[in-house]
Amino acid sequence: MELMEKIPRRKQAYQYIQQRILSGDLPAGTQISELALAKEIGMSRMPIREAIRQLEVEGLVRQVPRFGTIVHSLDRSEMAELYEVREALESHAAELIAGHLTGEDKQILSLLCHKIVLVAQELRESGEKMLSPEMMQRFLAADMGFHMVILRASGNRRMMKIVSDLRVLSRIFTAQRETHDLKIVTSVYRFHRRILRAMKRGNGELARYWMREHIRESRRLALESFDRRQAMGDARSALPLALPQDLLEEINQIESGEA
């Protein structure tokens, strides 16, 4: 409670609304009420309004004339563009830091790869075809964490902020919101392992190549997921998965220089 009181009200409101969007409590197309949110959080409408403005700048919500504020729903072309930007920036970051990873970064990246292996092993032993929501959470944390460590190691804070925002958007509207099978989990692990091996060996060109191929594969899966939902009339079949809180906090701290 004391910690919350130290956080500015605008930031409290921003984090609260962002988390509700990411968790699926406020799905795409939902109208956002400043008054209702103010009552939920227990504050005036001013910080709510400021938080909504920030979320609008970041693309999570948009203003619709004569209707109000709604949670933004990406179309197919916007989604493809997100992945194109990620491909350019993240492949550059992987090439940039190849041969320059600290011992700590190498250890963390190896650990995150191992966590994906553990999820794959657990899925095999369960006899199920798809990840459970709890396994999916751990997989997403390891997957996103891997990319965030590489971006952080690049030292380019602006690039990290841009990609963080893009990952927040793509996390809401893509295949990452649908549970994964063993084939997808194994594919992600293999890409991560190849990227890490290339960076450890100082082969920037190969690190760039594998990162580019990894994001292109993610883009393909995301667009296939989008097409399936469109064919089903956008049925609410996606899992309500929130981003891990530690990663959310890191993303939110980037802009303020606290990370």
N, C-alpha and C positions, 0 to 999 in steps of 0.2 A: 504493500500500500504506500509506504513511504517513498519507494522507488518511483511508482506511478506519479506521485505528487511532484517529483522533481522534473518529470517530462512535460514540456509545454502542451497545453490543451490541444492546440492544432495538431501536434504530432501524435498525441494520444488518439485523436479522432481519425487521423490519417491511417494509423496502424490498425485501428479497429475495423474501419471500413475495408481496407485492403485485405485483411485476414478473412473477413466475411465473404469477399469476392473470391479469394483463392480457395476457400474451403467449400465453395459451392452453395453457401447459404444465400448468396445473392447471385443467381445464375445470369447469364447473358440475356438481355432484354428486360430485366427487372427494373421497375421504376424505383428510384431512391428518394425517400422522403426526408428532408432535413429535420422536420419536426419530430418524426418518429425516431430517427437516429439520436437526436438531442435527448429525448426522453430515455432511450435505452442506455446511453452512456452517462447521462446525468450531467449535462453541461448545456450552455446556451447554443443558439444556432450559429453564431459567428464562427467559432472554430470548426464547426461542421462544414460550413460554407467554404472556408479556406481550404479544408482538407479535400473537399470535392473539386475545387479548382485545380489543386495539385494533381489529383487523380485524372482529371480531364487532360491536363498537359501530358501526362504519361500514357494516355490512351486507354485507361481502364474504364472510364465512363465518358459519355458524351451528352450534349444538350440537344434535345429534340424540340423544335418550336411547337408551342401550344400543348406540350405533353410533359416536359420537365427533363430531369436527369435520369438516364438509364445506364445500366451496365452495358458496355460496348460489346457488340457481337462482330467478330471479324468475318470478312468475306474471304473467299478462297485466294484471291489475288493478294490481299493484305497478309495472309498467313504465309504465302510463298515469299513475299518480300521480307518478312521477318527472318526467315531462314537464310535468305540470300545475304542479308547484312551480317547475321551470325557467322556464316561461312567465311566472309571476307575478314572480319575482325578476329575471330577465334583462330583461324588458320595462321593469320599473321602473328598472333600472340605465341602460338606453339613454335613457330619458326624463330621468333625473336629470342625466346628463352632457352632454346636448344643448346646444351652445353654449359648453361649458366644456372641450372637449378641448384639451390642450396641442399645440403644434406637433409635438412628438415623437410623441405618440399618433396624431395624424392621419397622420404619415408611416409609422408602423408598420402601422396599419390598412390604409392604401393599399397598402403592400408585400404584406401578407398576401392582399389581394384579388387583386393581380397574380400571386401565386404560384399561386392557383387557376386563373387564366387560362392560365398556362404549362402546368399539368397538363392542362387541356382541350385546348390546342393539341397537346401531345405525344400525347394519345390519338387525336386526329383524324389526325395524321400517321402513327401506327403502323398504322392500318387495322384495329385491334382494336375490339371492341365494349365491352369492359370494362377497367377500370384493372388494370394489373399490380400485384403486391404492393408493389413499390418506389414506383410512382406513388401507390398508395393511402396509403402512409405519408406522403408529402409532402402529399397532399390533407388527411389528418386533422390533420397538424401545423398547416397554415394555417387550417383550419376551427376547431379548438379554440383556437388562438392568438388568433384574432379575438375570440372570446367572452371569453377570459381577459383580454385587454387592456381590454375594455369594463368588465368587473367590477372590475379593478384600478383603473381610472380613477375609478370611483364612490367609492373611498376607504372602502367598507364591508367590512372584513376578514371579519367574520362571514358576511356574505352571500356573499362570494367562497368561503369555506371550504365553506359548505353546497352551493353550486352545483358546486364542484369535486368534492365527494364524489358528487353525483348524476351528474355526467358520467362519473366513473370507473365507476359502476354501469351506466349506460346503455350505455357503450362496450362492456362485456362481453357484454351480452345482446340487442343490437338490430341493426338493419340496418347500423350502422357496421361490424360485423364481417363483412359480406358486401361483396364488391367492387362498385363503382359503375359505372354507364354514363355516357355524356356528358350525358344529360338531367339526371341528378341533380347532377352536378358544375356544370353551367351554372345550374341552379336555385339552388344554394347561392351561387354567385357573384353572381347577380342580387339575392338577398336581402341579402347582405352589402353590395353597392354601394348599395342603397336605404337601408339602415340608416345607413351611413356618411354618405351625402349629407344625410340628414335631421339627423343629429347635427351635421355641419359647419355647416348653415344655422340651427342653434338651434331646430329644430322638434321639440320634445320629444314632442308628441302623435303626429306621424308616425313618429318613431323608435320609440316604443312600439308603434305599430300594426305596422310591418314586422317588428320583433323577435318580436312575438306570432305573426304569420302564419308566420314562418320556423320557429319551434319547433313550431307546430301541424303544419306540413308534415313536419318531422322525426319527430314523434310518429306521424303516419299511416304513414310509411315503416317506422318501427320496429315498429309493431303488425302491419303486413303481413308483415314479415320473420318475426316471432314466429309468426304463423299458418302461414306456409309451412313453417317448421321443425317445427311441431307436426304438420302434415299428412304430413310426410315421416318422422315418428317421431323428430324431433330429430336427424336425421343430422348427422354432424360435417363439414358442408360449409363452415363459416365459415373465413375466413382467420385464421391465427394472427398477429394484428397487435398489437404492443406500442405503448403510448403513447410518443411521443418522450421521451427521457430528460430533456431540459431542462424539459419541461412537467411531468413527474413530479416532478422536484426542486422546481419552483416550488410545486406542490400540497402537497408534503410540508413545505415551509418556511412555508407560510401560518400554520399553527397556532402555530408557534414564534416568529413575528414576524420571521423572517429575510428574508422576501421583500420 
